[in-house]
């Protein structure tokens, strides 16, 4: 098992999860994938997660609701949000609550890697 940090990818779109996981692994990180915010919140890996890459809009619990649930449970995990529906009010709320990046789809892969590099440096 690798000692590299774990990035949890939370997105209801399987192809997005797989593509993002492949990109993140290519940068030397471990990944875990979740099809919903609820699945991540209920996972045992939550305490091992170094960073989250999450969609904003998903069925059930949204990415922003997941962020608040994590805060309420005492988890200060950096989150990189990715959305197909960029909205300035949602962006401001996400960043105010501690998100490290808020990216609009389609996302330049270099932006995701840059956000991850920033998280790694800040740790």
C-alpha positions as CSV (number, residue, x, y, z in Angstrom):
1,X,0.0,0.0,0.0
2,X,1.3,3.4,-0.9
3,X,2.0,6.2,1.6
4,X,0.7,8.8,-0.8
5,X,-2.3,10.8,0.4
6,X,-5.8,9.8,-0.4
7,X,-8.0,11.9,-2.6
8,X,-11.7,11.0,-2.4
9,X,-13.6,11.7,-5.6
10,X,-17.4,12.3,-5.0
11,X,-19.4,12.5,-8.2
12,X,-22.6,10.8,-9.4
13,X,-21.3,10.5,-12.9
14,X,-19.2,7.3,-13.2
15,X,-17.2,8.5,-16.2
16,X,-16.2,11.7,-14.4
17,X,-15.2,9.6,-11.3
18,X,-13.1,7.3,-13.4
19,X,-11.4,10.0,-15.4
20,X,-10.7,12.2,-12.4
21,X,-9.3,9.2,-10.5
22,X,-7.0,8.3,-13.4
23,X,-5.7,11.9,-13.5
24,X,-5.2,12.1,-9.7
25,X,-3.4,8.7,-9.6
26,X,-1.1,9.9,-12.5
27,X,0.0,12.7,-10.2
28,X,1.0,10.2,-7.4
29,X,-2.1,10.3,-5.2
30,X,-4.2,7.4,-4.0
31,X,-7.9,7.6,-4.8
32,X,-11.2,6.4,-3.5
33,X,-14.4,6.9,-5.5
34,X,-17.9,7.5,-4.3
35,X,-21.1,7.8,-6.3
36,X,-22.8,10.1,-3.8
37,X,-22.1,12.5,-0.9
38,X,-23.9,10.1,1.4
39,X,-21.7,7.2,0.4
40,X,-18.6,9.3,1.3
41,X,-20.0,10.6,4.6
42,X,-20.8,7.0,5.6
43,X,-17.4,5.6,4.6
44,X,-14.7,4.4,6.9
45,X,-12.1,6.2,4.7
46,X,-13.4,9.6,5.7
47,X,-10.8,10.0,8.4
48,X,-8.0,9.0,6.0
49,X,-9.0,11.4,3.2
50,X,-6.5,14.1,2.6
51,X,-8.6,16.0,0.0
52,X,-11.9,15.7,-1.7
53,X,-12.8,16.4,-5.3
54,X,-16.6,16.7,-5.5
55,X,-19.3,17.7,-7.9
56,X,-21.6,20.4,-6.5
57,X,-24.9,19.2,-7.8
58,X,-25.8,15.5,-7.2
59,X,-29.0,13.7,-6.5
60,X,-29.7,13.6,-2.7
61,X,-27.1,15.4,-0.7
62,X,-25.3,18.1,-2.7
63,X,-21.6,18.8,-2.5
64,X,-22.2,21.9,-0.5
65,X,-24.4,20.0,1.9
66,X,-21.7,17.4,2.3
67,X,-19.2,20.2,3.0
68,X,-21.4,21.5,5.8
69,X,-22.0,18.0,7.2
70,X,-18.2,17.5,7.4
71,X,-17.7,20.8,9.1
72,X,-20.4,19.9,11.7
73,X,-18.7,16.5,12.3
74,X,-15.3,18.2,12.9
75,X,-13.7,17.3,9.6
76,X,-11.6,20.1,8.0
77,X,-10.9,18.2,4.7
78,X,-9.9,20.5,1.8
79,X,-12.5,20.3,-1.0
80,X,-12.0,21.0,-4.7
81,X,-15.5,21.6,-6.2
82,X,-16.2,21.0,-9.8
83,X,-19.5,22.0,-11.4
84,X,-21.3,22.2,-14.7
85,X,-23.4,25.0,-13.3
86,X,-21.0,27.8,-12.1
87,X,-22.9,30.3,-10.0
88,X,-21.1,33.1,-8.1
89,X,-23.3,32.8,-5.0
90,X,-22.6,29.1,-4.7
91,X,-18.9,29.7,-5.4
92,X,-18.7,32.3,-2.7
93,X,-20.5,30.0,-0.2
94,X,-18.3,27.1,-1.0
95,X,-15.1,29.2,-0.6
96,X,-16.4,30.9,2.5
97,X,-16.9,27.4,4.0
98,X,-13.3,26.4,3.2
99,X,-13.3,25.0,-0.3
100,X,-9.8,25.4,-1.8
101,X,-10.9,25.6,-5.5
102,X,-14.2,26.0,-7.3
103,X,-13.8,24.9,-11.0
104,X,-16.3,25.0,-13.9
105,X,-16.7,22.1,-16.3
106,X,-15.2,21.3,-18.6
107,X,-12.1,21.5,-16.3
108,X,-8.6,21.9,-17.6
109,X,-6.8,19.0,-16.0
110,X,-3.9,21.2,-15.2
111,X,-6.2,23.3,-12.9
112,X,-7.1,20.2,-10.9
113,X,-3.5,19.3,-10.5
114,X,-2.6,22.8,-9.5
115,X,-5.3,22.8,-6.9
116,X,-4.0,19.4,-5.5
117,X,-0.4,20.8,-5.5
118,X,-1.7,23.8,-3.5
119,X,-3.4,21.5,-1.0
120,X,-0.2,19.4,-0.6
121,X,1.9,22.5,0.0
122,X,-0.5,23.8,2.6
123,X,-0.4,20.6,4.7
